[in-house]
Amino acid sequence: MSSATPPPTPPPTVGPTRRLPLAGALRLGRPSDIWFKPALSVVASVAPPSLLLATLGRLDLAMYTMAGSLCALYAHNRPYAARAQVLAGVVLGMLGGLAAALVAASLTGNAVVLVTVGAVLAAAQKALCDATRLGPPGNVVLTFVSSAALFVPQTLGQVPGHLGLAAAAGVWAWLVGMAPALIRPHGPERRATAHALDTAAAYAATGGTGDGHTGARAAAYAAVQSAWQSLLSAGNRPSGARRALERFVVRAEVALAAPADADPARLRAWARALRGTGAVPRTDDPRAGAAELLGVAAERVTGQRTPRAGLTPLAVRTALGCALAGYASLALGIGRPYWALVTAAALYQANLSLTWGRTVQRVVGNLAGVLLFAAVAPVAHLGPLALVLCCLAFSFGAEALISRNYWLGSVCVTPLALLVTEFAGPQRTGDLVTERAVDTLVGAVVGFVAALAVTDRRAGDRVERCLTAVDRAREGAARVLADPQAAPTALETARRDLATALVDLRTTADAAAGEWWQRALPQERVVLAERSGHRTLAATVRRQGLLPDPGTGTDTEDVRP
């Protein structure tokens, strides 16, 4: 269910020829630190309404309650103050898509029209989720629900009742998502801070030199920025625990500025302590008080928006790919074209290289999943209770496995989706397996072809804008450094602006490098901008007194252009 980020792979060579890797897309990664949270949340959210409907003999209504229940998959990495708002938005978005689909289904039975509506909804959901940076599972679950609802027989009079069921389940999902706040109110911020410390330790272990240090540095700076954003979205009244976490993030920043002076073992020990259940530890460092410089200046971090692939190309790819996949499925005479539509919608990532990887993962996971469904179908057909329990087991398995690789989670998502179709009554297993396998292949092939047809021609322009932003931020920081009377808050602002600009540049350059059929990217300028920017960051950290100034300097960054 959750649209896990695929394992990082080296960006392809710029130019018209591309390698299409297979093994790399299927390689398993480490499970997420919080894999059990969405897994348990979706079970806790789906089980009560589904079991109640099974007891009442109305399991045919479970697809509507599942629409609301699946909202529990979202926002597990958000602080609870922010999570409350995000989850509420997800529930409203789910109800909006479901309402549009149910109304369309009640007004027409024309399959071509319904596929078209589904494609438009999928494009809107993709654009909205990307624009708001919703995070996993993104638009996929929303599109699955709205697309399936388009092909359920419906009358206008039934729509309010069905939406009421979804809304009630959505409220329950909101409560499930917020419940951990009663036990560990700073859990998300602690995890984000621990991740920042771990990635800083990984960079410090390289000493700032050698193979792989550039990638480790980029990952660490991104983690540090995410930690600040997590802390700042937790509310406007920082507690003692939050102040302590801010000091740890400052220590991670210090390690990035002078990796040779950092102690990776100490950073990792702090990270382990933060992941525990005890009180937030102290840094035991007198210089850690510099975190108080955060103030108003750091609040500006929440206003920074990390650039990403253009929303228009992604929305057009989604609309075109979903529509063509659905039409192709209809042409083949398959009764559930929304499967092909959802397959296409699930493919589209930030660039074509990632889209190709997701295509491979989707096909492999779905084909393995239909075989698993064929094996468990006899058990699910024993009765309504057995069907619900199978759905719960696959819901848990999907979220437990998907963080290791998307295809592995899809092995459980596919039988879950097939079992949901049986809420209205048992289906012929052979027909379901065949139709789902064909629709997977149709959706994958047609969806990827649509992605090839709609390229992001402005990826290079975004890199140029980010280069300009880094130059301006570096010059601004240099001016503050040159002023001996500069206020501490001005230096803090300049440092964070530059750090954010550097993270933006790396994110944008990586996304652009994976986009096909475009002009060559200014890779050398990107490297030079990053090198000079990080030297300036190190200077600001020393000026703030977070590191001793040895006179000759201990910054291991190569200063030569």
N, C-alpha and C positions, 0 to 999 in steps of 0.2 A: 504494500500500500504506500508506505512512505517512499517518496522518490529520493532514494539515497544518492549522494554524490558519488559518481564513479571514481575508482582509484585514479590518481594522477598519472598521466602518461606524457612523455616528452612531446612538445608541440611539433607538428609535421613541418617539413621544409616548405618554405613559401614558393608558390609556383603552381602551374597547372597540373602537375603529376602528384598524386597522393598515394601513400601506402594505406591499405585498409587492414589494420591489425585485428586479429581475432583473439589470440591467446591473452593479450593484455587486457582486453575488455572483460574477460571471464575470470581474471585473477582475483582470488579472495583476499580481502583486507582484514584488518582487526575489527572486531565488533565495536560498536559505539559504546562509550562509557555509560550511556543511559538507555541501552537497547531495551531493558526490561520496563522502562516507564511507558512508552507508547504501547508495548505489548500487553502489559497489565491493564492499562487505561482502556484500550479498545475492548478487551474482554469485559471489564467492569461496566462499560457503557452499553455494549450490545446485549449482554446476558439478560438483565431484568426485563426490558420490554419484549425481547424475543421469547423468553420462557413464559412470560405472561400470555402472550398471544397464542403460543402453542397450547397452553392450558385451556384457553378459551376456544380453541379450535379455529382460530382466525390467523393462522400463520401466513395466509395470503397477503395480510397487511404488513408483514414484517419488512418488506422492502422500503416502506415509508419510514418506519421507525429507524431502520438502519441508516437512512440518509442523515438523520440527526445524530445518531450514535457515532458515526464515523468522524464527526467533528472532533472527537476526543483524540484524534491522531495528531492534532496540530499544536504548535507553540510550546513544546516541552522544553525548549532551550531558552524561553523568555522568563525574565523575572515576573513574579506573580502580579505586580501592579500592571505591567504591560500585558501579561498573559490574559488577564480578565478582559481587556479591551479587544485583543486579537481574537480570542475565542468567540466573543460576542459577534465580531465582524464575520468570522467564518460561518457561524450559525446563520446569520442573516444572508450571507452570500449563498450558502447551500439552499436556504429556503427560496431565495430569488430564482436561482437556476431551476430548482424543482418546480416552482410555480409556473415558470415560462414553459417548461417541458410538458407539464400536465395540461395546461390550457391548450397548447398546440395539439396534443394528443386527442383532446376532447373535440377539437374543431375540425380535424381532418384525419383521414386514414391513409392519405397519399404518402407512400414511403419515400418518394423523391423529395417531397416538401419537408418531411420530418428529418431526413438526413441533412438537408440544407439548414434547417433550424438548428440541428445538433452541431453542425460545423461552425455556425455563427456563435453559438453559445460557447463552444470549446475555445474559439479564438478570443472571445471576450474574457473568459475565465483565465486563459493563459496570460493575456496582457495585464489583467488586474492583479493576478498573483505575482507576476514579475515586477510590476510597478510598485507594489506595496512590500516587496521582498518578504513574502509570507513564509517561505521556507518549506521544507519537506512536510507532507507529500505534495505540496503545490497544487496545481490545477487538476492533477490526474483523478483524484477521488471525486472532486466536484463534477468533472466531465463524465466520469463513470455513472454517477447517480442520475444526472440530467439526461444523458443519452439513453440509458436504460428506460427511464420513465417515459420517453417519447414513444416507445413501442408497447406500452401497457394500455389495453383498452380502458377508456376513461370517459366520463360525462362531466359536464361543467358542474353539475350539482354535487358530484363526489369530491371535487377539488378542495373545497374548504376543509372537509373532514380529513382528507389525506395529508394536507399541509399541517393541520392541527396535530396529527400524530408525529410528524417529523419535528415540529416545533417543540413538543413535549420531550421527545427524545433528545433534541438539541440542548434543552435546558439541563437535562440530566447529564449530558456529556460535558457541559460547562462546569457543573458541580464536581464531576469526576476529575476534570483537568485542574481545578483549583484546590481540591482536597489536600494535596501534599503540603500546601502552605501552612496548614495547622501543625505539621510536625517539623518541617525544616524550611522556615520562611525565607532563608537566604540561599537555598540550594542551587538555583540556576546561576546566581552570581558567583558562588564559590566554585562551581564547575568551570565557568568561563575563566576565572582567575587562575585556577589550577592548570587549565590548558595553556594559558599564556606563559605560566612559569615552566611548564614542560617543554614547550617549543623554544623558549628562550634558553633552556638548558641544552637542548639539542644543538642550537646554534653556537652556544658557548663552548660546547664540546669540540667544535671544529676549530676553535681559536680564531675564527674570522678569516681563515685561509683554507686552501685545499679544495679538492673536488667536492661539490655539493654544498659549499657554504652559502652560495647565492640563493639556492632554493630554500635552504633552512632559514636564512635570514628573512626572505619574503614571507614564509609561513609564520615565522615568529611575530613579525610586525603586524600581519593580518590578525593573528590571535590576540595580540595586545590591544589593537583597535577594537576588536569584538568585545574584549573584556571591559574596556572603557564604556562602550555603548551599552553593554548589559548593566553595568553599575549605574549609569546615568539614566537609564530607562526604568530603574527600580523605584523612582519617586523623587520628589524634591526635598525630602527631609532625611538626610543621611543619618543612619544610626551608627553606634559605635562599631558594630560588625562591618558595616559598609566602609567606614573610614579605614578600618584595619585591612580590608580587601584592597582599597585604593593604594595603600602603602605597598602591598605585594605586587600590584601591577607596576608601580614605580620601580620596584626592584627588578622586575622583568625588563623594563625599558633600560635600566642602567646596564644590565647584562648585554643587551643588544648594542648599546653604545660602545662598550669596552669588553668584548667577549673574552679576551685574553686575561682580564682581571677577575672574571666571574668564576663562581664555584658551582659547576653543574650539579654536583651531588646535593649541595645545600638547596638549590632551586627545586630539585626533584623531591627532596624531603618536605619542603613547604607545600608542594603540590599534593603529595600524599596526605598530609595533615588536613588540607582543605577539603579533600574528597571524603574524609572521615565524618563521623557524626558528632565529634566533640566541638568545643567552642573554637572560634577562629583564633589561631595562634598569633603571636606577635613576631615581628621581624627581628626584634632585639638589635636594631641598628639605629644609632642616633640620627643618622642622615635620613631615615625613613620619614621623619616629620615633614620633609619637603613635599609630601603628598598633599599637604594643606594648600599648596599652590594651586590645586585644582580649581577651586572657586568658580567664578563666572566664566573664565576663559575656557575651561574644559567643557562647560555646558555647550559650547559651540560644536563639540564633536557630534552631538546628536543631530545637528543640522547638516553634517557632511553626508553626501550621498555617493556611495561607491558606484562608479560607472559600470555599466554592463552592456551586453549586446543590445542593439537597438530594438525597441519594442515593436516597431512597425514591421520589420522583416519577420520576426518571430510570430506575430499575430497573423500575417499574411500566409506564412508557411503553414500554420496550424489550420486556418480556415480552408486553404486550398487542399492540403493533404487529407484532412478529415472528410471533406466533401467528396473528393475523388475516391478515397478508400471506401466510403459508404456506397457510392454509386457502383463501384466495381463489385462490391459484395452483392448488391441487388441484381446486377447483371448476371452473376453466377447463380442466382436463385436461392441464396442463403436467407433464412428467415430472420436472422438477427444481425442486421448490418451495423448496429451500434458497436459490436465487438471490433470490427475493422476500424470504425471511427475512433474508438478509444485507444486502440493500438497505435494508430497514427498520432493521436494527441499526446501519447506518452513518450514519443521519440524526441521531441524538439527540446534541445538544450541550448546553451549559450552560443555554440558555434557548430559547424558541420562536423568537425572531428569528434566532438562529444556526442553529437547526434548519431553518428555512425556507431560509436561504442554502445550507446543505448539501444540502437536497433538490434545489434548482435545479442545483447543481454535479454531484450524482450523476446526475441524469437526462441532462443535456447530455453529461457525460463518457462515460457508458455507451453512449448511442446513437451517439456518434461512434466509440466503441471497437468496437462490433459491425461497423460499416462497415470499420474498419481490419482487423478479424479476417477479414472476407470477402475482403479484398484479399490477405492474406498466407497464408490457409489452403492454397492450392495449393503454396506453397513448403514449409510445414510438413509436408505430406503426402508429401514426397519420401522420407522415411525417418525412423527414430528419431533419428539425429544432427541432422537438419534441425529436427525438432520441439524437441529440447533447446536448440539454438542460438537458435531463435526465442523460446523461453521466457526464456533468459538475456538476450536483447536487450530484451525487454519489461520484464523485472525491472529492468534498469538504467534504462531510459527512465522507468519509473514513479517511481523514487526521484529521478531527476534533475529531473523536472518538477513533482512534486507540491508542492514547497515554494513554487512560484510561484502555484499555485492548485490546489485539490483536483480540480476538473474536468479540468484538464490532465493530472494524473497518472492520473486514471481512464481517460483515453483509452488508456493503456498497460496499466493493471490489468485492464481488461475482456478484451482479447484474451488476456492471460496466463491468466486464469481459464478462458477457453474452451479454450485449448490444453491446460491441465491435464486437462480431461475426456477428452482424446484419448490420454492415456498408456495407457489400457487398450485402445485401438484406435481407428482413424479413425471419425469421426462425419460425418453429413451436414451440410454447412456451412449449407445453407438452414434446416434445422430448428433448429440451434444459434442462428443469428442471430435467427430469429423468436421462439423461446422466451425468449432472454435479453432481447430488447427488451420483450416483453410482461411478463416478470417484473420488469423494472426499473420499468416504469410502475405495475404493481400494487403492488410494494413501496413505491414512493415515495408514491403516493396514500394507500394504507391506513396506512402508517407515519406520515405527517404528520397524518392524521385522528386517529390514536391519540394523537399528541402534543397535539392541540387538546383532546382529551377529558380528558387527565390533566394538569392544570396544577399549578404549584408555588405553592400558596397561602401558603407560609411565607417567600417571598422577602423580603417587607417586614419580617418579624420578625428575619431575619438582619441586615438593614440597621440596625435599632434596636439589636441587640446590638453591632454593630461601632461604632456611634456612642457607646454607653456605654463600650466598651473604649478608644476614642480619648480620651474625656473623662478617664477614669481615668489613662491613660498620660500625658496632658498635665499633669494635676494633679501626678502623681508627679514628672515632670521639673521642674515649677515649684518644687516643694518642695526638690528637690536644688539647683536653681539659687540658691534663697534662702539656702542654708546655706553660708557661706564656708568651713566646715571639711569640706565633703563630700569624700569620697575620689574620686580619678579613676575608679576602677572603678565606683563608684555612679553617677557622671555618664554613663559609657559605657553602663552597663546601661539607665539611664533613656532615653538617646538612642535606643538600638536598639529598645527596647520601643515607644517612640512611633513610630519609623519603620515598624516592622512593623505596628502598629495602623493607620497611615495607608494603607499598601499594602493591607491587608485590607479596609479600608473602601471604597477605590476599586474593588477587584476585585468585592466583593459588590454595591456600588451599580450597577456596569455590568451585572452578570449579572441583577440584579433589574429593571433598566430594560428589558431585552429580554424579560421574561416577561409574557405577556398575561393579561387578565382578572383583574386584581388591583386593590387600592386604590392610590390615589396615593402615590407615594414622597415622603419628606421631603427633596426635592432641596435646598431652601434650607439646611436644617440640615446636610446633607452638605457643602455648599460652605463654610459658616461653620466647621465642625469642621476641615476641611482647612486653611483659611486660618490659623486660630489655631494649629493643630498645627504647621504649617510655620514659623510665626514662632518658636514655642518651640524647634523643631529648630535653627533658625539661631542662637538664643541659646546653646544647648548647645555648638554647634560653636565659637562665639567664646569661650565660657568654657573650653573645652579647649585654647585657644591655637592652634587650627588656622587661625584667621584673626586678623589684627590688629583690635583694637577701636578704631574711629575716633572713639568718643565719641558722635557723632550717629548712627552706624550706617549701613551701606550696604545693608541688607536692602531689596530693592525690593518685597517683598510688601505689598500694600495692607493697612494695619492697621485700616482702618475696617470695621465690621461691615456 
